[in-house]
Amino acid sequence: MTDLSMPGEDGVWLAEQLRAQDERLPIIAVSGYTRIFGDRLKVTRFTRILQKPIDPWQLVAAVAAVAA
């Protein structure tokens, strides 16, 4: 799980690095700024993308879905 907006490199960059190591790795992105990342989100193939503010049950469901 990663936030999209972080100091230095962003969550899209992190996801690309992780995918290079293991294509099957589930990655959940969270952000209040998903529109800013636009097409980069589609190319990166996040397993789930959650928009902030996140409902706690939505987070539980997303983690459970990728852990299954």
DSSP file (Angstrom, degrees, kcal/mol; ACC not computed):
  #  RESIDUE AA STRUCTURE BP1 BP2  ACC     N-H-->O    O-->H-N    N-H-->O    O-->H-N    TCO  KAPPA ALPHA  PHI   PSI    X-CA   Y-CA   Z-CA
    1    1 A M              0   0    0      0, 0.0     2,-0.3     0, 0.0    28,-0.2   0.000 360.0 360.0 360.0 135.2    0.0    0.0    0.0
    2    2 A T  E     -a   29   0A   0     26,-2.7    28,-2.2     4,-0.0     2,-0.2  -0.995 360.0-123.9-144.0 149.5    1.3    3.4   -0.9
    3    3 A D  E     -a   30   0A   0     -2,-0.3    28,-0.2    26,-0.2     3,-0.1  -0.619  21.0-138.2 -81.3 152.9    0.2    7.0   -1.0
    4    4 A L  S    S+     0   0    0     26,-1.8     7,-2.1    -2,-0.2     2,-0.7   0.862  89.4  59.6 -81.1 -36.4    0.5    8.6   -4.4
    5    5 A S        +     0   0    0     25,-0.3    -1,-0.2     5,-0.2     5,-0.1  -0.838  69.4 143.1 -99.4 113.7    1.8   11.9   -3.1
    6    6 A M        -     0   0    0     -2,-0.7     2,-0.1     2,-0.2    -4,-0.0  -0.951  56.3 -86.2-141.7 159.7    5.0   11.6   -1.2
    7    7 A P  S    S-     0   0    0      0, 0.0     2,-0.5     0, 0.0     0, 0.0  -0.424 102.7  -2.8 -64.2 142.7    8.2   13.7   -0.8
    8    8 A G  S    S+     0   0    0     -2,-0.1    -2,-0.2     0, 0.0     2,-0.1  -0.641 132.0  21.2  78.4-124.2   10.7   12.9   -3.5
    9    9 A E  S    S-     0   0    0     -2,-0.5     2,-0.1     1,-0.1    -3,-0.1  -0.384  84.3-126.4 -74.1 156.6    9.4   10.1   -5.7
   10   10 A D     >  -     0   0    0     -5,-0.1     4,-2.0    -2,-0.1    -5,-0.2  -0.439  26.2 -96.6-101.0 177.4    5.7    9.4   -5.9
   11   11 A G  H  > S+     0   0    0     -7,-2.1     4,-2.5     1,-0.2     5,-0.2   0.785 121.5  58.2 -64.3 -29.4    3.6    6.3   -5.4
   12   12 A V  H  > S+     0   0    0     -8,-0.4     4,-2.2     2,-0.2    -1,-0.2   0.932 107.0  47.9 -65.5 -44.7    3.4    5.6   -9.1
   13   13 A W  H  > S+     0   0    0      2,-0.2     4,-2.1     1,-0.2    -2,-0.2   0.928 112.2  49.8 -59.6 -45.7    7.2    5.5   -9.2
   14   14 A L  H  X S+     0   0    0     -4,-2.0     4,-2.4     1,-0.2    -2,-0.2   0.921 110.0  50.2 -60.0 -45.5    7.3    3.2   -6.2
   15   15 A A  H  X S+     0   0    0     -4,-2.5     4,-2.8     1,-0.2    -1,-0.2   0.889 108.6  52.5 -61.9 -39.5    4.7    0.9   -7.8
   16   16 A E  H  X S+     0   0    0     -4,-2.2     4,-1.7     2,-0.2    -1,-0.2   0.900 109.8  49.0 -62.9 -40.4    6.7    0.7  -11.0
   17   17 A Q  H  X S+     0   0    0     -4,-2.1     4,-0.8     2,-0.2    -2,-0.2   0.914 113.4  46.3 -64.9 -42.8    9.8   -0.3   -9.1
   18   18 A L  H >X S+     0   0    0     -4,-2.4     4,-2.0     1,-0.2     3,-0.7   0.900 110.4  52.6 -67.1 -41.5    7.9   -3.0   -7.2
   19   19 A R  H 3< S+     0   0    0     -4,-2.8    -1,-0.2     1,-0.3    -2,-0.2   0.835 102.0  60.5 -63.9 -32.3    6.3   -4.3  -10.3
   20   20 A A  H 3< S+     0   0    0     -4,-1.7    -1,-0.3     1,-0.2    -2,-0.2   0.808 110.0  42.6 -64.3 -28.0    9.7   -4.6  -12.0
   21   21 A Q  H << S+     0   0    0     -4,-0.8     2,-0.3    -3,-0.7    -2,-0.2   0.833 136.1   4.5 -84.4 -36.4   10.6   -7.0   -9.1
   22   22 A D    ><  -     0   0    0     -4,-2.0     3,-1.4     1,-0.1    -1,-0.3  -0.802  55.2-163.5-156.2 106.0    7.3   -9.0   -9.1
   23   23 A E  T 3  S+     0   0    0     -2,-0.3    -4,-0.1     1,-0.3    -1,-0.1   0.745  92.7  57.1 -61.1 -25.4    4.5   -8.5  -11.6
   24   24 A R  T 3  S+     0   0    0     -5,-0.1    -1,-0.3     2,-0.1    -5,-0.1   0.537  75.3 120.2 -86.6  -6.8    2.1  -10.4   -9.3
   25   25 A L    <   -     0   0    0     -3,-1.4     2,-0.3    -7,-0.2    22,-0.1  -0.395  64.3-129.8 -63.4 122.5    2.6   -8.2   -6.3
   26   26 A P        -     0   0    0      0, 0.0     2,-0.4     0, 0.0    -1,-0.1  -0.579  27.2-170.4 -74.3 134.2   -0.7   -6.6   -5.3
   27   27 A I        -     0   0    0     -2,-0.3    20,-2.0    18,-0.2    21,-1.4  -0.986   9.7-162.4-131.6 124.2   -0.4   -2.8   -4.8
   28   28 A I  E     - b   0  48A   0     -2,-0.4   -26,-2.7    19,-0.2     2,-0.4  -0.909   9.3-158.9-105.0 128.3   -3.0   -0.6   -3.3
   29   29 A A  E     -ab   2  49A   0     19,-2.6    21,-3.3    -2,-0.5     2,-0.4  -0.868   6.3-170.1-105.4 140.8   -2.8    3.2   -3.9
   30   30 A V  E     +ab   3  50A   0    -28,-2.2   -26,-1.8    -2,-0.4   -25,-0.3  -0.986  19.4 142.4-127.4 141.7   -4.4    5.8   -1.7
   31   31 A S  E     - b   0  51A   0     19,-1.9    21,-2.6    -2,-0.4     3,-0.3  -0.969  49.8-145.8-169.7 154.5   -4.7    9.5   -2.5
   32   32 A G  S    S+     0   0    0     -2,-0.3     3,-0.2    19,-0.2    19,-0.1   0.346 103.8  56.8 -97.8   0.3   -6.7   12.6   -2.3
   33   33 A Y    >>  +     0   0    0      1,-0.1     3,-1.0     2,-0.1     4,-0.8  -0.174  57.2 136.3-125.8  39.3   -5.2   13.6   -5.6
   34   34 A T  H >> S+     0   0    0     -3,-0.3     4,-0.9     1,-0.3     3,-0.6   0.823  70.5  61.6 -61.8 -30.9   -6.0   10.8   -8.1
   35   35 A R  H 34 S+     0   0    0      1,-0.2     3,-0.5     2,-0.2    -1,-0.3   0.851  96.5  59.9 -63.1 -33.4   -7.0   13.2  -10.9
   36   36 A I  H <4 S+     0   0    0     -3,-1.0    -1,-0.2     1,-0.2    -2,-0.2   0.846 105.0  48.6 -62.4 -33.8   -3.5   14.7  -10.9
   37   37 A F  H XX S+     0   0    0     -4,-0.8     3,-1.9    -3,-0.6     4,-0.5   0.656  82.2 156.9 -86.1 -15.9   -1.9   11.4  -11.7
   38   38 A G  H >X  +     0   0    0     -4,-0.9     3,-1.5    -3,-0.5     4,-0.7   0.103  67.5  10.7  37.7-120.8   -4.4   10.7  -14.6
   39   39 A D  H 3> S+     0   0    0      1,-0.3     4,-2.0     2,-0.2    -1,-0.3   0.728 117.6  72.3 -64.0 -24.0   -3.1    8.2  -17.2
   40   40 A R  H <> S+     0   0    0     -3,-1.9     4,-1.7     1,-0.2    -1,-0.3   0.838  94.2  55.8 -61.4 -30.3   -0.1    7.2  -15.1
   41   41 A L  H <X>S+     0   0    0     -3,-1.5     4,-0.9    -4,-0.5     5,-0.8   0.887 107.1  48.6 -68.2 -38.2   -2.6    5.3  -12.8
   42   42 A K  H  <5S+     0   0    0     -4,-0.7     3,-0.3    -3,-0.2    -2,-0.2   0.900 112.3  47.8 -68.3 -41.2   -3.9    3.3  -15.7
   43   43 A V  H  <5S+     0   0    0     -4,-2.0    -1,-0.2     1,-0.2    -2,-0.2   0.854 107.0  56.3 -68.8 -35.8   -0.4    2.4  -17.0
   44   44 A T  H  <5S-     0   0    0     -4,-1.7    -1,-0.2    -5,-0.2    -2,-0.2   0.742  95.4-142.5 -72.9 -23.3    0.9    1.3  -13.5
   45   45 A R  T  <5 -     0   0    0     -4,-0.9   -18,-0.2    -3,-0.3    -3,-0.1   0.962  18.5-164.2  60.4  57.3   -1.9   -1.2  -13.0
   46   46 A F      < -     0   0    0     -5,-0.8   -18,-0.2     1,-0.1     3,-0.1  -0.438  21.8-132.9 -64.6 146.0   -2.6   -0.7   -9.3
   47   47 A T  S    S-     0   0    0    -20,-2.0     2,-0.3     1,-0.3   -19,-0.2   0.906  88.3  -0.6 -67.4 -41.9   -4.6   -3.6   -7.8
   48   48 A R  E     -b   28   0A   0    -21,-1.4   -19,-2.6     2,-0.0     2,-0.4  -0.987  62.2-155.5-145.0 149.2   -6.9   -1.1   -6.1
   49   49 A I  E     -b   29   0A   0     -2,-0.3     2,-0.5   -21,-0.2   -19,-0.2  -0.989  13.5-165.3-127.8 122.0   -7.0    2.7   -5.9
   50   50 A L  E     -b   30   0A   0    -21,-3.3   -19,-1.9    -2,-0.4     2,-0.4  -0.914  12.3-139.7-111.7 131.4   -8.7    4.2   -2.9
   51   51 A Q  E     -b   31   0A   0     -2,-0.5   -19,-0.2   -21,-0.2   -21,-0.0  -0.744  37.9 -88.9 -89.3 130.7   -9.7    7.9   -2.8
   52   52 A K  S    S+     0   0    0    -21,-2.6     2,-0.1    -2,-0.4     3,-0.0  -0.532 107.3  56.3 -76.4 149.8   -9.2    9.8    0.5
   53   53 A P  S    S-     0   0    0      0, 0.0     2,-0.5     0, 0.0    -2,-0.1   0.532  86.1-157.0 -72.4 142.9  -10.8   10.2    2.8
   54   54 A I        -     0   0    0     -2,-0.1    -2,-0.1    -4,-0.1    -4,-0.0  -0.757  13.6-130.5 -95.8 129.3  -11.0    6.4    3.1
   55   55 A D    >>  -     0   0    0     -2,-0.5     4,-2.0     1,-0.1     3,-0.6  -0.618  22.4-128.6 -70.1 132.2  -13.8    4.7    5.0
   56   56 A P  H 3> S+     0   0    0      0, 0.0     4,-2.3     0, 0.0    -1,-0.1   0.851 109.0  51.3 -54.2 -36.8  -12.2    2.2    7.4
   57   57 A W  H 3> S+     0   0    0      2,-0.2     4,-2.4     1,-0.2     5,-0.1   0.837 106.3  54.4 -71.5 -31.3  -14.4   -0.6    6.1
   58   58 A Q  H <> S+     0   0    0     -3,-0.6     4,-2.2     2,-0.2    -1,-0.2   0.897 109.4  48.4 -65.5 -40.4  -13.4    0.2    2.5
   59   59 A L  H  X S+     0   0    0     -4,-2.0     4,-2.5     2,-0.2     5,-0.2   0.927 110.9  49.7 -65.1 -45.8   -9.8   -0.2    3.5
   60   60 A V  H  X S+     0   0    0     -4,-2.3     4,-2.5     1,-0.2    -2,-0.2   0.922 111.9  48.9 -58.1 -45.1  -10.4   -3.5    5.2
   61   61 A A  H  X S+     0   0    0     -4,-2.4     4,-2.2     1,-0.2    -1,-0.2   0.891 111.0  49.5 -63.9 -40.5  -12.2   -4.8    2.2
   62   62 A A  H  X S+     0   0    0     -4,-2.2     4,-1.9     2,-0.2    -2,-0.2   0.920 113.1  46.0 -66.2 -43.9   -9.5   -3.7   -0.2
   63   63 A V  H  X S+     0   0    0     -4,-2.5     4,-1.6     1,-0.2    -2,-0.2   0.916 113.5  49.5 -65.9 -42.9   -6.7   -5.3    1.9
   64   64 A A  H  X S+     0   0    0     -4,-2.5     4,-1.0    -5,-0.2    -1,-0.2   0.884 109.2  53.2 -63.2 -38.4   -8.8   -8.5    2.3
   65   65 A A  H  < S+     0   0    0     -4,-2.2     3,-0.2     1,-0.2    -1,-0.2   0.893 113.0  41.4 -66.5 -40.4   -9.4   -8.7   -1.5
   66   66 A V  H  < S+     0   0    0     -4,-1.9    -1,-0.2     1,-0.2    -2,-0.2   0.729 112.2  55.8 -80.7 -19.9   -5.8   -8.4   -2.4
   67   67 A A  H  <        0   0    0     -4,-1.6    -1,-0.2     1,-0.2    -2,-0.2   0.677 360.0 360.0 -82.8 -17.3   -4.7  -10.8    0.3
   68   68 A A     <        0   0    0     -4,-1.0    -1,-0.2    -3,-0.2    -2,-0.1   0.479 360.0 360.0 -72.4 360.0   -7.0  -13.6   -0.8
